[in-house]
Amino acid sequence: MLNILAVTFPFFALVLCGYLATRSGLLPKAAIPGLNTFVLYFAFPCMLYRFGSNTPLAQLLNPAIAGVFAASAVVIITGVMTVELLRRRDWNNAAFTALAVTFSNSAFMGVPLLLALLGEHRAAIPAIVAITVDLVFSSTIGIALSRVGSSGQHSVQRALKHALQGVAANPLPWAILLGGLSSATGLTFSKPVLQTINLLADAASPTALFTIGAILARAQANAPIHHGLLAALPITLAKLILSPLIVFALGSGAIWLGVPLDRYSFTVMVLVAALPSASSVPMLAERYGADSGRIAQITLASTALSFFTFSAAVALLT
């Protein structure tokens, strides 16, 4: 266990550095959008391209992994929304609470953390697939459901349109696709361009982790006082414990039914589900008028607690 904590500690320490820098005022809040832009549009796409270009396309398009993640998303969203609606929350807040439980931070945290922990190139493949499923499938469903209670069918259609436009404008799926095509065709960029891509890719992990902390600090500072971390604890535990258990159950069922899902990928999939909530969910909640303060506290609490719960999951499964 101590060996695992020794690997995970630097990743969470970088998140803490970003959080403390922002809370103390050392990092101005006005600088956070710039950091986020650098990670989202420059560094991380290069990291995903480099990964995809060195991975067979069939592995990146693994239907067994994608199917289990998509089925898990449906189960989690349905379950969390049912509970939230029974607790008298409106459709908008129920949908984004469900998205916070479904949408793991597999992009900025999952890929580098899994590579560091497991030391194998293929360890990140389930995380790459999870990124695609969450961006294309889970977030689209969550945003569409958030509009159900607002103004009828037209609002849902508009939400679906906006969600799909957001997917098309997001560089991460395109970077994965471009890398996969490069792997399949053997075509690549010139050496100077590849060196530039590698420089940006190497900067992705530390900058992304620092930016996660900064985003969480800003979101917490903007949250209403009544949104305490203890109030977020039940949903946080659902994210960190219930979500990986659902992936474990559905993955085990898929293997039992004969779905070609190897045990190694299955283990990594459960670890991806055990990651904290994605830092993009509070921003989506704010954009669509949900209680972004509550979602931010869930994301912050899940990030803090996952240092222990994720490390425990790694110890149990590997």
C-alpha positions in Angstrom: 0.0 0.0 0.0 2.9 2.4 0.8 4.3 1.8 -2.6 1.0 2.7 -4.2 0.7 5.9 -2.1 4.2 6.8 -3.1 3.1 6.8 -6.8 -0.2 8.5 -6.3 1.0 11.2 -3.9 2.8 13.5 -6.4 -0.4 13.5 -8.6 -2.6 14.6 -5.8 0.1 17.0 -4.5 0.1 18.8 -7.8 -3.7 19.2 -7.5 -3.2 20.5 -4.0 -0.6 23.0 -5.2 -3.1 24.4 -7.7 -5.8 24.6 -5.1 -3.6 26.4 -2.5 -2.1 28.8 -5.1 -5.6 29.9 -6.1 -7.0 30.0 -2.6 -4.1 32.1 -1.4 -4.3 34.5 -4.3 -0.8 33.6 -5.6 -2.5 32.4 -8.8 -5.0 35.0 -10.0 -8.4 33.6 -10.9 -8.2 35.4 -14.2 -5.3 33.2 -15.1 -7.3 29.9 -14.8 -9.0 30.2 -18.2 -5.6 30.5 -19.8 -4.3 27.5 -18.0 -7.4 25.5 -19.0 -7.1 26.6 -22.6 -3.4 25.5 -22.7 -4.3 22.1 -21.3 -7.5 21.5 -23.3 -6.4 22.8 -26.7 -2.7 22.3 -26.8 -1.0 20.0 -24.3 -3.6 17.2 -23.7 -4.6 16.8 -27.4 -0.9 16.3 -28.1 -0.6 13.7 -25.4 -3.7 11.8 -26.7 -2.4 12.0 -30.3 0.9 10.6 -29.2 -0.8 7.8 -27.3 -3.2 7.0 -30.1 -0.5 7.0 -32.8 1.4 4.3 -30.8 -1.7 2.2 -30.2 -3.4 -0.1 -32.7 -6.7 1.4 -33.8 -8.6 -1.8 -32.9 -7.6 -1.3 -29.2 -8.8 2.3 -29.2 -12.1 1.3 -30.7 -12.6 -1.7 -28.3 -16.4 -2.2 -28.3 -16.4 -4.4 -25.2 -14.8 -1.6 -23.1 -17.0 1.1 -24.6 -20.2 -1.0 -24.1 -19.5 -1.7 -20.5 -18.8 2.0 -19.8 -21.9 3.1 -21.7 -24.1 0.6 -19.9 -22.7 1.7 -16.6 -23.4 5.3 -17.4 -27.0 4.5 -18.1 -27.4 2.5 -14.8 -25.7 5.3 -12.8 -27.6 8.2 -14.4 -30.9 6.4 -14.0 -30.2 5.4 -10.3 -28.9 8.8 -9.2 -31.6 10.8 -11.0 -34.3 8.6 -9.5 -33.0 9.2 -6.0 -32.5 12.9 -6.6 -36.0 13.4 -8.1 -37.5 11.5 -5.1 -35.7 14.0 -2.9 -37.6 16.8 -4.7 -34.7 18.1 -6.7 -35.5 19.5 -10.1 -34.5 17.7 -13.4 -31.7 20.2 -14.0 -29.9 19.6 -10.7 -30.7 15.9 -10.7 -29.1 15.4 -14.1 -25.9 17.2 -13.2 -25.6 15.4 -9.9 -25.9 12.1 -11.9 -23.3 13.4 -14.4 -20.9 14.1 -11.5 -21.2 10.5 -10.4 -20.8 9.2 -13.9 -18.2 11.4 -15.4 -14.7 10.4 -14.1 -11.6 12.6 -14.4 -10.2 10.1 -16.8 -8.6 12.7 -19.0 -6.5 15.1 -16.9 -5.9 12.6 -14.1 -6.7 9.0 -15.2 -4.3 8.6 -18.2 -1.1 9.8 -16.5 -1.9 8.2 -13.1 -2.7 4.8 -14.6 0.5 4.9 -16.7 2.6 5.8 -13.6 0.9 3.1 -11.4 0.8 0.2 -13.9 3.8 1.0 -16.0 2.2 -0.4 -19.2 1.2 1.5 -22.3 -2.0 -0.4 -22.6 -3.1 0.6 -19.1 -4.4 3.9 -20.4 -6.5 2.4 -23.2 -9.6 2.0 -21.0 -9.2 5.6 -19.8 -9.0 6.8 -23.4 -12.2 4.8 -24.2 -13.8 6.3 -21.1 -13.0 9.8 -22.2 -14.7 9.2 -25.6 -17.8 7.6 -24.0 -18.1 10.4 -21.4 -17.7 13.2 -23.9 -19.9 11.8 -26.6 -22.4 9.7 -24.7 -22.7 10.4 -21.0 -22.5 14.2 -21.1 -25.0 14.4 -24.0 -27.5 12.3 -22.1 -27.0 14.3 -18.9 -27.4 17.7 -20.7 -30.5 16.5 -22.5 -32.1 15.2 -19.3 -31.3 18.5 -17.5 -33.6 20.2 -20.0 -36.6 17.9 -19.4 -38.1 20.0 -16.7 -37.6 23.4 -18.3 -39.7 24.0 -21.3 -40.6 20.8 -23.0 -39.5 18.9 -26.1 -37.9 21.9 -27.9 -35.7 22.6 -24.9 -34.5 19.0 -24.9 -33.8 19.2 -28.7 -31.8 22.4 -28.2 -29.8 20.8 -25.4 -29.0 17.8 -27.6 -27.9 20.1 -30.4 -25.7 22.2 -28.1 -24.3 19.0 -26.5 -23.4 17.6 -29.9 -21.9 20.9 -31.0 -19.8 20.8 -27.8 -18.6 17.4 -28.7 -17.6 18.5 -32.2 -15.8 21.5 -30.8 -13.9 19.5 -28.2 -10.4 18.7 -29.4 -9.9 15.6 -27.3 -12.0 13.1 -29.3 -10.4 14.5 -32.5 -6.9 14.0 -31.1 -7.7 10.4 -30.3 -9.2 9.9 -33.8 -6.2 11.5 -35.5 -3.7 9.5 -33.5 -5.7 6.3 -34.3 -5.7 7.1 -38.0 -1.9 7.8 -37.8 -1.4 4.4 -36.2 -3.6 2.6 -38.8 -2.2 4.3 -41.9 1.5 4.8 -40.8 1.2 8.4 -41.9 2.8 10.9 -39.4 4.0 14.4 -39.1 7.6 15.6 -39.9 10.2 15.3 -37.2 10.2 19.0 -36.1 6.4 18.9 -35.8 6.6 15.6 -33.8 9.2 17.2 -31.5 6.8 20.1 -30.9 4.0 17.6 -30.2 6.2 15.7 -27.7 7.1 18.9 -25.8 3.4 19.8 -25.4 2.5 16.3 -24.5 5.1 16.2 -21.8 3.7 19.4 -20.3 0.1 17.9 -20.2 0.1 16.0 -16.9 1.6 18.5 -14.5 -0.2 21.4 -16.0 -3.5 19.6 -16.0 -3.2 18.4 -12.4 -2.3 21.9 -11.3 -5.2 23.4 -13.3 -7.7 20.9 -11.7 -6.7 22.3 -8.2 -7.1 25.8 -9.4 -10.5 25.2 -10.9 -11.7 23.4 -7.8 -10.5 26.3 -5.6 -12.3 28.9 -7.8 -15.5 26.8 -7.8 -15.4 26.4 -4.0 -14.8 30.1 -3.5 -17.9 30.9 -5.6 -20.1 28.3 -3.9 -22.7 29.4 -1.4 -21.9 28.9 2.3 -24.5 26.2 2.8 -22.7 23.9 0.3 -20.4 22.3 2.8 -18.2 19.3 2.0 -20.2 17.1 4.5 -23.4 17.8 2.6 -21.6 16.5 -0.6 -20.4 13.3 1.2 -23.3 10.9 0.1 -22.9 11.7 -3.6 -19.1 11.7 -3.2 -19.2 8.2 -1.8 -21.5 7.2 -4.7 -18.9 8.4 -7.1 -15.9 6.8 -5.4 -17.5 3.5 -4.3 -20.8 2.8 -6.0 -19.7 3.8 -9.5 -16.7 1.4 -9.6 -18.9 -1.4 -8.1 -21.4 -0.9 -10.9 -18.6 -1.1 -13.5 -17.3 -4.2 -11.7 -20.7 -5.9 -11.7 -21.5 -5.1 -15.4 -18.0 -6.0 -16.5 -18.1 -9.3 -14.6 -21.5 -10.0 -16.2 -20.1 -9.2 -19.7 -17.2 -11.6 -19.2 -19.6 -14.3 -17.9 -21.7 -13.8 -21.1 -18.7 -14.4 -23.3 -17.9 -10.7 -24.2 -14.2 -10.5 -25.3 -13.1 -8.4 -22.3 -9.7 -9.4 -20.9 -9.1 -9.3 -17.2 -6.4 -6.7 -17.4 -8.6 -4.2 -19.2 -11.5 -5.1 -16.8 -9.3 -4.2 -13.8 -8.2 -0.9 -15.3 -11.9 0.0 -16.2 -12.8 -0.4 -12.5 -9.9 1.9 -11.5 -11.1 4.5 -14.1 -14.5 4.4 -12.5 -12.9 4.9 -9.1 -11.4 8.2 -10.1 -12.9 11.5 -8.8 -15.5 13.5 -10.7 -14.3 15.4 -13.7 -13.6 19.1 -13.1 -15.5 20.0 -16.2 -18.9 19.0 -14.7 -19.2 22.1 -12.4 -18.5 24.3 -15.4 -21.2 22.5 -17.4 -23.6 22.9 -14.5 -22.9 26.6 -14.3 -23.5 27.0 -18.0 -26.9 25.3 -17.9 -28.1 27.1 -14.7 -27.8 24.2 -12.3 -26.5 24.4 -8.7 -22.8 24.6 -9.7 -21.7 25.3 -6.1 -23.1 21.9 -5.0 -21.5 20.1 -8.0 -18.2 21.9 -7.3 -18.2 20.6 -3.7 -18.9 17.1 -4.9 -16.0 17.3 -7.3 -13.7 18.8 -4.6 -14.7 16.2 -2.0 -14.3 13.3 -4.5 -10.8 14.6 -5.5 -9.7 14.9 -1.9 -11.1 11.5 -0.7 -10.0 9.6 -3.8 -6.3 9.9 -2.7 -7.3 7.2 -0.2 -10.2 5.4 -2.0 -8.4 5.2 -5.3 -5.2 3.9 -3.7 -7.2 1.3 -1.8 -8.9 0.2 -5.1 -5.4 -0.2 -6.7 -4.2 -2.3 -3.8 -7.3 -4.5 -3.9 -7.3 -5.0 -7.7 -3.7 -5.2 -8.6 
